[in-house]
Amino acid sequence: MKKLQKELNLKKIIFNLLIYSSFSIVFIGCGNQNANSDKESESLHEDTTQEEWNTADLSTYTDPVPVYGNWKNYTTKDGLPSDKSYCVRVIGDKVWAGTHDGLAVFENGKWKTFTTEDGLPHNGIVSVDFSKETGDVWIGTLGGLSRYSAGKFENFNQLNSGLPNDLVYMVICDGKDIWTATGGGVGHYDTHSRKWGIYTEQNAPMHEPWTYGVSAGNGKIFIAAWGGGVIEYDKKTKHFKDYVDPDGEMEIDLLPDDGPVHDITTATSYANGVLWVSSYFGLSRYNGTHWKGYFDHDSGLASNFINFIRAEGPVVYSCSDNGLSCTNGKDWVTYKKNDNNSDGKAIITTGNEKKELPLSPSISHNFIIGVDAEADKLWVATSQGVSCGELIK
């Protein structure tokens, strides 16, 4: 077990070095905040067979998984500040992309760049979201949190606010509330009262304060915590509940569909009454009653190493180290680029039937960290630029 824990810690370090190799980051501890916590984990294991699961739930999905083609790839030659792209978000008629060297905004066919010279706290941009309440854009960086409003940046860090840690992996807007997943816990900022809340292993059922992702839905906040599975926070009762892999095995998912496939989680996303959870070991789906796990050896998933997910309607988009996979829980479409040229393919899996659709060009790279979908386009952040595909089916 000690050997495995060392391997997992090494995997965390390597992953962060892959993304943030040129930065030196110091993590500072977080203070306590009052909150109620239910420390008991829920296994949610049900005596339901795989066949019964499909009949009761997944068979109800009739929405096909969309297929995208006619890919257009954007790099520094097209105006991006860096080809290393960490996130992408469609906001109205603009596309916001976070890169290694600044924030890029695509509008009217052109990219505009914002850096620290324009007021950002750091050039490494890893998350972007927007407030439907105010129209402000919130930006998570390697050096703090920023709000872009009325053409100006307002920055938050550990010294001037209640932000738990300056390494902000994820930021989401939920009404008047801003939630951040950081290297030192989860931060909650009420934009009306301007008060902060901090949640760590000291006041929430976390294994450690390192958190990768956060999402909102159904009156709850879902936190992806390193070693802690999924932490659910009920906004009404202010109680926590954690979902972990009940079998206790860190090397394999010993008992299928008994909970999240692994306690090392990287992102959560809630849509259409379904919670999706990603990890470095596979994908999980929870419909409020049952858990279902997906792996690259038994589904259309491109890789078990998943960096990020985003659910839109019945479909979840999974960003991995070996391509982009999209599924409604039953059917799959996976995009992969060829190793030796700019072409690639879409692997379409419907039931037991699998076919490949040639793409020329394809996505710009198979290492993918961010994705966002709009009505007829899919935007993807890769390690070699930002890709945009058009809906073809």
TORKOL-4160 file (C-alpha; in steps of 0.2 Angstrom, whole numbers, padded with zeros to 4 digits, m for minus):
393
<pt num="1" X="0000" Y="0000" Z="0000"/>
<pt num="2" X="0014" Y="0012" Z="0004"/>
<pt num="3" X="0022" Y="0008" Z="m0013"/>
<pt num="4" X="0006" Y="0012" Z="m0022"/>
<pt num="5" X="0003" Y="0028" Z="m0012"/>
<pt num="6" X="0021" Y="0033" Z="m0018"/>
<pt num="7" X="0016" Y="0029" Z="m0036"/>
<pt num="8" X="0000" Y="0039" Z="m0034"/>
<pt num="9" X="0009" Y="0054" Z="m0027"/>
<pt num="10" X="0022" Y="0053" Z="m0041"/>
<pt num="11" X="0008" Y="0052" Z="m0054"/>
<pt num="12" X="0001" Y="0068" Z="m0046"/>
<pt num="13" X="0017" Y="0077" Z="m0047"/>
<pt num="14" X="0021" Y="0071" Z="m0065"/>
<pt num="15" X="0004" Y="0077" Z="m0071"/>
<pt num="16" X="0006" Y="0094" Z="m0064"/>
<pt num="17" X="0024" Y="0095" Z="m0071"/>
<pt num="18" X="0017" Y="0091" Z="m0088"/>
<pt num="19" X="0005" Y="0106" Z="m0087"/>
<pt num="20" X="0015" Y="0118" Z="m0076"/>
<pt num="21" X="0033" Y="0113" Z="m0079"/>
<pt num="22" X="0040" Y="0131" Z="m0079"/>
<pt num="23" X="0032" Y="0136" Z="m0063"/>
<pt num="24" X="0037" Y="0135" Z="m0045"/>
<pt num="25" X="0022" Y="0134" Z="m0034"/>
<pt num="26" X="0021" Y="0135" Z="m0015"/>
<pt num="27" X="0006" Y="0129" Z="m0006"/>
<pt num="28" X="0000" Y="0137" Z="0010"/>
<pt num="29" X="m0011" Y="0129" Z="0023"/>
<pt num="30" X="m0029" Y="0135" Z="0025"/>
<pt num="31" X="m0039" Y="0140" Z="0040"/>
<pt num="32" X="m0054" Y="0133" Z="0048"/>
<pt num="33" X="m0072" Y="0139" Z="0043"/>
<pt num="34" X="m0088" Y="0133" Z="0052"/>
<pt num="35" X="m0097" Y="0119" Z="0043"/>
<pt num="36" X="m0107" Y="0104" Z="0046"/>
<pt num="37" X="m0099" Y="0088" Z="0040"/>
<pt num="38" X="m0106" Y="0070" Z="0038"/>
<pt num="39" X="m0090" Y="0060" Z="0040"/>
<pt num="40" X="m0098" Y="0043" Z="0035"/>
<pt num="41" X="m0095" Y="0038" Z="0017"/>
<pt num="42" X="m0109" Y="0031" Z="0007"/>
<pt num="43" X="m0105" Y="0016" Z="m0004"/>
<pt num="44" X="m0122" Y="0016" Z="m0013"/>
<pt num="45" X="m0119" Y="m0002" Z="m0018"/>
<pt num="46" X="m0135" Y="m0010" Z="m0025"/>
<pt num="47" X="m0139" Y="m0028" Z="m0029"/>
<pt num="48" X="m0142" Y="m0023" Z="m0047"/>
<pt num="49" X="m0135" Y="m0033" Z="m0062"/>
<pt num="50" X="m0128" Y="m0024" Z="m0077"/>
<pt num="51" X="m0142" Y="m0030" Z="m0087"/>
<pt num="52" X="m0155" Y="m0023" Z="m0075"/>
<pt num="53" X="m0145" Y="m0006" Z="m0075"/>
<pt num="54" X="m0146" Y="m0004" Z="m0093"/>
<pt num="55" X="m0164" Y="m0009" Z="m0094"/>
<pt num="56" X="m0169" Y="0003" Z="m0080"/>
<pt num="57" X="m0159" Y="0018" Z="m0085"/>
<pt num="58" X="m0147" Y="0019" Z="m0100"/>
<pt num="59" X="m0160" Y="0011" Z="m0112"/>
<pt num="60" X="m0171" Y="0027" Z="m0109"/>
<pt num="61" X="m0158" Y="0037" Z="m0119"/>
<pt num="62" X="m0163" Y="0041" Z="m0137"/>
<pt num="63" X="m0153" Y="0056" Z="m0139"/>
<pt num="64" X="m0138" Y="0052" Z="m0151"/>
<pt num="65" X="m0121" Y="0057" Z="m0147"/>
<pt num="66" X="m0116" Y="0071" Z="m0159"/>
<pt num="67" X="m0102" Y="0069" Z="m0172"/>
<pt num="68" X="m0091" Y="0084" Z="m0176"/>
<pt num="69" X="m0079" Y="0086" Z="m0191"/>
<pt num="70" X="m0072" Y="0099" Z="m0202"/>
<pt num="71" X="m0060" Y="0103" Z="m0188"/>
<pt num="72" X="m0051" Y="0120" Z="m0188"/>
<pt num="73" X="m0035" Y="0121" Z="m0177"/>
<pt num="74" X="m0028" Y="0137" Z="m0170"/>
<pt num="75" X="m0010" Y="0139" Z="m0164"/>
<pt num="76" X="0001" Y="0154" Z="m0161"/>
<pt num="77" X="0002" Y="0156" Z="m0179"/>
<pt num="78" X="m0016" Y="0161" Z="m0178"/>
<pt num="79" X="m0015" Y="0173" Z="m0163"/>
<pt num="80" X="m0014" Y="0162" Z="m0148"/>
<pt num="81" X="m0002" Y="0167" Z="m0135"/>
<pt num="82" X="0004" Y="0149" Z="m0133"/>
<pt num="83" X="0000" Y="0132" Z="m0140"/>
<pt num="84" X="m0001" Y="0124" Z="m0123"/>
<pt num="85" X="m0020" Y="0127" Z="m0120"/>
<pt num="86" X="m0028" Y="0122" Z="m0103"/>
<pt num="87" X="m0046" Y="0127" Z="m0105"/>
<pt num="88" X="m0059" Y="0134" Z="m0116"/>
<pt num="89" X="m0076" Y="0142" Z="m0113"/>
<pt num="90" X="m0090" Y="0148" Z="m0125"/>
<pt num="91" X="m0098" Y="0164" Z="m0118"/>
<pt num="92" X="m0110" Y="0172" Z="m0130"/>
<pt num="93" X="m0102" Y="0175" Z="m0147"/>
<pt num="94" X="m0085" Y="0174" Z="m0139"/>
<pt num="95" X="m0073" Y="0159" Z="m0135"/>
<pt num="96" X="m0061" Y="0161" Z="m0121"/>
<pt num="97" X="m0046" Y="0150" Z="m0120"/>
<pt num="98" X="m0034" Y="0149" Z="m0106"/>
<pt num="99" X="m0016" Y="0145" Z="m0111"/>
<pt num="100" X="0002" Y="0144" Z="m0104"/>
<pt num="101" X="0006" Y="0162" Z="m0108"/>
<pt num="102" X="m0011" Y="0171" Z="m0106"/>
<pt num="103" X="m0029" Y="0172" Z="m0109"/>
<pt num="104" X="m0035" Y="0172" Z="m0127"/>
<pt num="105" X="m0053" Y="0178" Z="m0133"/>
<pt num="106" X="m0059" Y="0173" Z="m0150"/>
<pt num="107" X="m0071" Y="0186" Z="m0158"/>
<pt num="108" X="m0076" Y="0189" Z="m0176"/>
<pt num="109" X="m0063" Y="0177" Z="m0182"/>
<pt num="110" X="m0048" Y="0185" Z="m0173"/>
<pt num="111" X="m0039" Y="0181" Z="m0156"/>
<pt num="112" X="m0036" Y="0194" Z="m0143"/>
<pt num="113" X="m0023" Y="0191" Z="m0129"/>
<pt num="114" X="m0023" Y="0197" Z="m0111"/>
<pt num="115" X="m0008" Y="0194" Z="m0100"/>
<pt num="116" X="m0002" Y="0201" Z="m0083"/>
<pt num="117" X="0002" Y="0217" Z="m0093"/>
<pt num="118" X="m0016" Y="0219" Z="m0094"/>
<pt num="119" X="m0020" Y="0216" Z="m0076"/>
<pt num="120" X="m0021" Y="0197" Z="m0075"/>
<pt num="121" X="m0013" Y="0190" Z="m0059"/>
<pt num="122" X="m0004" Y="0176" Z="m0069"/>
<pt num="123" X="m0001" Y="0171" Z="m0087"/>
<pt num="124" X="m0005" Y="0153" Z="m0084"/>
<pt num="125" X="m0024" Y="0152" Z="m0086"/>
<pt num="126" X="m0032" Y="0135" Z="m0081"/>
<pt num="127" X="m0051" Y="0139" Z="m0080"/>
<pt num="128" X="m0064" Y="0151" Z="m0086"/>
<pt num="129" X="m0082" Y="0153" Z="m0082"/>
<pt num="130" X="m0095" Y="0167" Z="m0082"/>
<pt num="131" X="m0109" Y="0174" Z="m0071"/>
<pt num="132" X="m0126" Y="0173" Z="m0079"/>
<pt num="133" X="m0131" Y="0185" Z="m0065"/>
<pt num="134" X="m0119" Y="0199" Z="m0069"/>
<pt num="135" X="m0111" Y="0194" Z="m0085"/>
<pt num="136" X="m0094" Y="0195" Z="m0077"/>
<pt num="137" X="m0080" Y="0182" Z="m0082"/>
<pt num="138" X="m0071" Y="0173" Z="m0069"/>
<pt num="139" X="m0053" Y="0166" Z="m0072"/>
<pt num="140" X="m0043" Y="0153" Z="m0063"/>
<pt num="141" X="m0025" Y="0155" Z="m0064"/>
<pt num="142" X="m0008" Y="0148" Z="m0057"/>
<pt num="143" X="m0007" Y="0164" Z="m0047"/>
<pt num="144" X="m0024" Y="0168" Z="m0041"/>
<pt num="145" X="m0042" Y="0171" Z="m0046"/>
<pt num="146" X="m0048" Y="0186" Z="m0057"/>
<pt num="147" X="m0064" Y="0194" Z="m0061"/>
<pt num="148" X="m0066" Y="0202" Z="m0078"/>
<pt num="149" X="m0079" Y="0216" Z="m0077"/>
<pt num="150" X="m0082" Y="0232" Z="m0087"/>
<pt num="151" X="m0065" Y="0229" Z="m0096"/>
<pt num="152" X="m0055" Y="0228" Z="m0080"/>
<pt num="153" X="m0047" Y="0214" Z="m0070"/>
<pt num="154" X="m0050" Y="0212" Z="m0051"/>
<pt num="155" X="m0038" Y="0200" Z="m0043"/>
<pt num="156" X="m0040" Y="0189" Z="m0028"/>
<pt num="157" X="m0026" Y="0180" Z="m0019"/>
<pt num="158" X="m0022" Y="0172" Z="m0002"/>
<pt num="159" X="m0016" Y="0189" Z="0004"/>
<pt num="160" X="m0030" Y="0201" Z="0000"/>
<pt num="161" X="m0045" Y="0189" Z="0001"/>
<pt num="162" X="m0051" Y="0172" Z="0008"/>
<pt num="163" X="m0045" Y="0162" Z="m0007"/>
<pt num="164" X="m0038" Y="0146" Z="0000"/>
<pt num="165" X="m0023" Y="0144" Z="m0012"/>
<pt num="166" X="m0017" Y="0154" Z="m0027"/>
<pt num="167" X="m0016" Y="0139" Z="m0038"/>
<pt num="168" X="m0034" Y="0139" Z="m0044"/>
<pt num="169" X="m0038" Y="0123" Z="m0054"/>
<pt num="170" X="m0056" Y="0127" Z="m0057"/>
<pt num="171" X="m0069" Y="0141" Z="m0055"/>
<pt num="172" X="m0088" Y="0140" Z="m0057"/>
<pt num="173" X="m0101" Y="0153" Z="m0056"/>
<pt num="174" X="m0117" Y="0147" Z="m0047"/>
<pt num="175" X="m0129" Y="0162" Z="m0046"/>
<pt num="176" X="m0121" Y="0175" Z="m0034"/>
<pt num="177" X="m0109" Y="0162" Z="m0028"/>
<pt num="178" X="m0091" Y="0159" Z="m0035"/>
<pt num="179" X="m0083" Y="0142" Z="m0031"/>
<pt num="180" X="m0065" Y="0137" Z="m0033"/>
<pt num="181" X="m0055" Y="0121" Z="m0032"/>
<pt num="182" X="m0038" Y="0125" Z="m0027"/>
<pt num="183" X="m0022" Y="0117" Z="m0021"/>
<pt num="184" X="m0026" Y="0121" Z="m0004"/>
<pt num="185" X="m0045" Y="0117" Z="m0003"/>
<pt num="186" X="m0061" Y="0123" Z="m0010"/>
<pt num="187" X="m0066" Y="0142" Z="m0009"/>
<pt num="188" X="m0083" Y="0149" Z="m0009"/>
<pt num="189" X="m0086" Y="0168" Z="m0012"/>
<pt num="190" X="m0103" Y="0176" Z="m0010"/>
<pt num="191" X="m0102" Y="0191" Z="m0022"/>
<pt num="192" X="m0117" Y="0199" Z="m0012"/>
<pt num="193" X="m0110" Y="0199" Z="0005"/>
<pt num="194" X="m0091" Y="0198" Z="m0001"/>
<pt num="195" X="m0088" Y="0185" Z="0012"/>
<pt num="196" X="m0077" Y="0169" Z="0009"/>
<pt num="197" X="m0079" Y="0151" Z="0015"/>
<pt num="198" X="m0064" Y="0139" Z="0015"/>
<pt num="199" X="m0066" Y="0120" Z="0015"/>
<pt num="200" X="m0052" Y="0108" Z="0018"/>
<pt num="201" X="m0049" Y="0091" Z="0027"/>
<pt num="202" X="m0051" Y="0100" Z="0043"/>
<pt num="203" X="m0069" Y="0104" Z="0041"/>
<pt num="204" X="m0075" Y="0093" Z="0026"/>
<pt num="205" X="m0073" Y="0074" Z="0023"/>
<pt num="206" X="m0058" Y="0076" Z="0012"/>
<pt num="207" X="m0042" Y="0065" Z="0012"/>
<pt num="208" X="m0031" Y="0081" Z="0009"/>
<pt num="209" X="m0035" Y="0099" Z="0004"/>
<pt num="210" X="m0029" Y="0096" Z="m0014"/>
<pt num="211" X="m0045" Y="0098" Z="m0025"/>
<pt num="212" X="m0045" Y="0097" Z="m0044"/>
<pt num="213" X="m0063" Y="0101" Z="m0049"/>
<pt num="214" X="m0080" Y="0108" Z="m0044"/>
<pt num="215" X="m0097" Y="0109" Z="m0052"/>
<pt num="216" X="m0115" Y="0113" Z="m0047"/>
<pt num="217" X="m0132" Y="0106" Z="m0049"/>
<pt num="218" X="m0148" Y="0101" Z="m0041"/>
<pt num="219" X="m0145" Y="0113" Z="m0026"/>
<pt num="220" X="m0128" Y="0105" Z="m0023"/>
<pt num="221" X="m0109" Y="0107" Z="m0026"/>
<pt num="222" X="m0099" Y="0093" Z="m0031"/>
<pt num="223" X="m0080" Y="0093" Z="m0027"/>
<pt num="224" X="m0067" Y="0082" Z="m0035"/>
<pt num="225" X="m0054" Y="0079" Z="m0021"/>
<pt num="226" X="m0038" Y="0070" Z="m0022"/>
<pt num="227" X="m0039" Y="0054" Z="m0013"/>
<pt num="228" X="m0057" Y="0059" Z="m0006"/>
<pt num="229" X="m0068" Y="0054" Z="m0021"/>
<pt num="230" X="m0082" Y="0066" Z="m0023"/>
<pt num="231" X="m0088" Y="0078" Z="m0009"/>
<pt num="232" X="m0106" Y="0083" Z="m0010"/>
<pt num="233" X="m0111" Y="0099" Z="m0002"/>
<pt num="234" X="m0129" Y="0103" Z="0000"/>
<pt num="235" X="m0132" Y="0122" Z="m0001"/>
<pt num="236" X="m0148" Y="0121" Z="0009"/>
<pt num="237" X="m0143" Y="0111" Z="0024"/>
<pt num="238" X="m0124" Y="0115" Z="0023"/>
<pt num="239" X="m0120" Y="0097" Z="0026"/>
<pt num="240" X="m0107" Y="0087" Z="0017"/>
<pt num="241" X="m0107" Y="0069" Z="0011"/>
<pt num="242" X="m0093" Y="0060" Z="0002"/>
<pt num="243" X="m0094" Y="0046" Z="m0011"/>
<pt num="244" X="m0079" Y="0035" Z="m0012"/>
<pt num="245" X="m0074" Y="0018" Z="m0020"/>
<pt num="246" X="m0081" Y="0006" Z="m0006"/>
<pt num="247" X="m0070" Y="m0009" Z="m0011"/>
<pt num="248" X="m0055" Y="0001" Z="m0004"/>
<pt num="249" X="m0043" Y="m0005" Z="m0018"/>
<pt num="250" X="m0032" Y="0008" Z="m0026"/>
<pt num="251" X="m0025" Y="m0003" Z="m0040"/>
<pt num="252" X="m0041" Y="m0010" Z="m0047"/>
<pt num="253" X="m0060" Y="m0007" Z="m0047"/>
<pt num="254" X="m0063" Y="m0023" Z="m0037"/>
<pt num="255" X="m0082" Y="m0022" Z="m0036"/>
<pt num="256" X="m0089" Y="m0014" Z="m0052"/>
<pt num="257" X="m0102" Y="0000" Z="m0051"/>
<pt num="258" X="m0102" Y="0001" Z="m0032"/>
<pt num="259" X="m0097" Y="0019" Z="m0032"/>
<pt num="260" X="m0084" Y="0030" Z="m0040"/>
<pt num="261" X="m0071" Y="0020" Z="m0050"/>
<pt num="262" X="m0057" Y="0027" Z="m0039"/>
<pt num="263" X="m0054" Y="0039" Z="m0025"/>
<pt num="264" X="m0042" Y="0050" Z="m0035"/>
<pt num="265" X="m0054" Y="0061" Z="m0044"/>
<pt num="266" X="m0050" Y="0075" Z="m0057"/>
<pt num="267" X="m0067" Y="0083" Z="m0061"/>
<pt num="268" X="m0086" Y="0083" Z="m0059"/>
<pt num="269" X="m0100" Y="0089" Z="m0070"/>
<pt num="270" X="m0119" Y="0088" Z="m0067"/>
<pt num="271" X="m0132" Y="0089" Z="m0081"/>
<pt num="272" X="m0149" Y="0081" Z="m0084"/>
<pt num="273" X="m0150" Y="0074" Z="m0067"/>
<pt num="274" X="m0134" Y="0064" Z="m0069"/>
<pt num="275" X="m0117" Y="0067" Z="m0060"/>
<pt num="276" X="m0102" Y="0062" Z="m0070"/>
<pt num="277" X="m0085" Y="0060" Z="m0062"/>
<pt num="278" X="m0068" Y="0058" Z="m0070"/>
<pt num="279" X="m0052" Y="0051" Z="m0063"/>
<pt num="280" X="m0035" Y="0045" Z="m0069"/>
<pt num="281" X="m0042" Y="0027" Z="m0068"/>
<pt num="282" X="m0059" Y="0029" Z="m0078"/>
<pt num="283" X="m0075" Y="0038" Z="m0079"/>
<pt num="284" X="m0090" Y="0036" Z="m0067"/>
<pt num="285" X="m0109" Y="0040" Z="m0069"/>
<pt num="286" X="m0121" Y="0043" Z="m0055"/>
<pt num="287" X="m0140" Y="0045" Z="m0058"/>
<pt num="288" X="m0144" Y="0048" Z="m0039"/>
<pt num="289" X="m0147" Y="0029" Z="m0036"/>
<pt num="290" X="m0134" Y="0019" Z="m0046"/>
<pt num="291" X="m0116" Y="0021" Z="m0050"/>
<pt num="292" X="m0109" Y="0015" Z="m0067"/>
<pt num="293" X="m0091" Y="0014" Z="m0071"/>
<pt num="294" X="m0083" Y="0015" Z="m0089"/>
<pt num="295" X="m0065" Y="0010" Z="m0094"/>
<pt num="296" X="m0055" Y="0010" Z="m0110"/>
<pt num="297" X="m0055" Y="m0009" Z="m0111"/>
<pt num="298" X="m0074" Y="m0011" Z="m0110"/>
<pt num="299" X="m0081" Y="0005" Z="m0118"/>
<pt num="300" X="m0078" Y="0018" Z="m0131"/>
<pt num="301" X="m0067" Y="0028" Z="m0119"/>
<pt num="302" X="m0051" Y="0034" Z="m0126"/>
<pt num="303" X="m0041" Y="0032" Z="m0110"/>
<pt num="304" X="m0043" Y="0029" Z="m0092"/>
<pt num="305" X="m0032" Y="0045" Z="m0088"/>
<pt num="306" X="m0045" Y="0059" Z="m0089"/>
<pt num="307" X="m0040" Y="0077" Z="m0086"/>
<pt num="308" X="m0057" Y="0085" Z="m0087"/>
<pt num="309" X="m0075" Y="0082" Z="m0091"/>
<pt num="310" X="m0090" Y="0093" Z="m0096"/>
<pt num="311" X="m0108" Y="0087" Z="m0097"/>
<pt num="312" X="m0120" Y="0096" Z="m0109"/>
<pt num="313" X="m0138" Y="0089" Z="m0109"/>
<pt num="314" X="m0137" Y="0070" Z="m0109"/>
<pt num="315" X="m0119" Y="0070" Z="m0116"/>
<pt num="316" X="m0102" Y="0071" Z="m0107"/>
<pt num="317" X="m0086" Y="0075" Z="m0115"/>
<pt num="318" X="m0070" Y="0067" Z="m0108"/>
<pt num="319" X="m0053" Y="0075" Z="m0110"/>
<pt num="320" X="m0039" Y="0062" Z="m0109"/>
<pt num="321" X="m0021" Y="0060" Z="m0113"/>
<pt num="322" X="m0026" Y="0050" Z="m0128"/>
<pt num="323" X="m0040" Y="0058" Z="m0137"/>
<pt num="324" X="m0058" Y="0065" Z="m0133"/>
<pt num="325" X="m0072" Y="0054" Z="m0129"/>
<pt num="326" X="m0091" Y="0059" Z="m0129"/>
<pt num="327" X="m0105" Y="0048" Z="m0123"/>
<pt num="328" X="m0123" Y="0048" Z="m0117"/>
<pt num="329" X="m0119" Y="0033" Z="m0106"/>
<pt num="330" X="m0123" Y="0020" Z="m0119"/>
<pt num="331" X="m0115" Y="0026" Z="m0136"/>
<pt num="332" X="m0098" Y="0033" Z="m0139"/>
<pt num="333" X="m0089" Y="0045" Z="m0151"/>
<pt num="334" X="m0070" Y="0046" Z="m0149"/>
<pt num="335" X="m0059" Y="0058" Z="m0158"/>
<pt num="336" X="m0040" Y="0054" Z="m0161"/>
<pt num="337" X="m0027" Y="0062" Z="m0171"/>
<pt num="338" X="m0014" Y="0051" Z="m0181"/>
<pt num="339" X="0003" Y="0051" Z="m0175"/>
<pt num="340" X="0012" Y="0055" Z="m0191"/>
<pt num="341" X="0001" Y="0068" Z="m0199"/>
<pt num="342" X="m0014" Y="0081" Z="m0196"/>
<pt num="343" X="m0027" Y="0069" Z="m0200"/>
<pt num="344" X="m0037" Y="0057" Z="m0188"/>
<pt num="345" X="m0053" Y="0048" Z="m0185"/>
<pt num="346" X="m0069" Y="0048" Z="m0176"/>
<pt num="347" X="m0072" Y="0031" Z="m0168"/>
<pt num="348" X="m0091" Y="0028" Z="m0167"/>
<pt num="349" X="m0098" Y="0015" Z="m0155"/>
<pt num="350" X="m0116" Y="0010" Z="m0155"/>
<pt num="351" X="m0120" Y="m0005" Z="m0145"/>
<pt num="352" X="m0108" Y="m0019" Z="m0151"/>
<pt num="353" X="m0106" Y="m0010" Z="m0168"/>
<pt num="354" X="m0090" Y="0001" Z="m0171"/>
<pt num="355" X="m0085" Y="0011" Z="m0186"/>
<pt num="356" X="m0072" Y="0024" Z="m0190"/>
<pt num="357" X="m0075" Y="0040" Z="m0199"/>
<pt num="358" X="m0059" Y="0048" Z="m0207"/>
<pt num="359" X="m0056" Y="0066" Z="m0202"/>
<pt num="360" X="m0045" Y="0078" Z="m0212"/>
<pt num="361" X="m0039" Y="0087" Z="m0202"/>
<pt num="362" X="m0043" Y="0081" Z="m0185"/>
<pt num="363" X="m0040" Y="0088" Z="m0168"/>
<pt num="364" X="m0023" Y="0096" Z="m0166"/>
<pt num="365" X="m0017" Y="0084" Z="m0152"/>
<pt num="366" X="m0023" Y="0069" Z="m0142"/>
<pt num="367" X="m0018" Y="0077" Z="m0125"/>
<pt num="368" X="m0033" Y="0086" Z="m0121"/>
<pt num="369" X="m0037" Y="0096" Z="m0105"/>
<pt num="370" X="m0052" Y="0107" Z="m0109"/>
<pt num="371" X="m0068" Y="0106" Z="m0119"/>
<pt num="372" X="m0084" Y="0116" Z="m0122"/>
<pt num="373" X="m0099" Y="0114" Z="m0133"/>
<pt num="374" X="m0111" Y="0126" Z="m0141"/>
<pt num="375" X="m0126" Y="0123" Z="m0153"/>
<pt num="376" X="m0116" Y="0117" Z="m0168"/>
<pt num="377" X="m0098" Y="0118" Z="m0163"/>
<pt num="378" X="m0086" Y="0109" Z="m0151"/>
<pt num="379" X="m0071" Y="0118" Z="m0144"/>
<pt num="380" X="m0056" Y="0108" Z="m0138"/>
<pt num="381" X="m0041" Y="0114" Z="m0128"/>
<pt num="382" X="m0025" Y="0103" Z="m0132"/>
<pt num="383" X="m0007" Y="0104" Z="m0129"/>
<pt num="384" X="m0004" Y="0110" Z="m0146"/>
<pt num="385" X="m0017" Y="0123" Z="m0149"/>
<pt num="386" X="m0036" Y="0125" Z="m0148"/>
<pt num="387" X="m0047" Y="0115" Z="m0160"/>
<pt num="388" X="m0065" Y="0118" Z="m0166"/>
<pt num="389" X="m0076" Y="0105" Z="m0174"/>
<pt num="390" X="m0092" Y="0108" Z="m0184"/>
<pt num="391" X="m0108" Y="0097" Z="m0180"/>
<pt num="392" X="m0110" Y="0085" Z="m0195"/>
<pt num="393" X="m0122" Y="0072" Z="m0188"/>
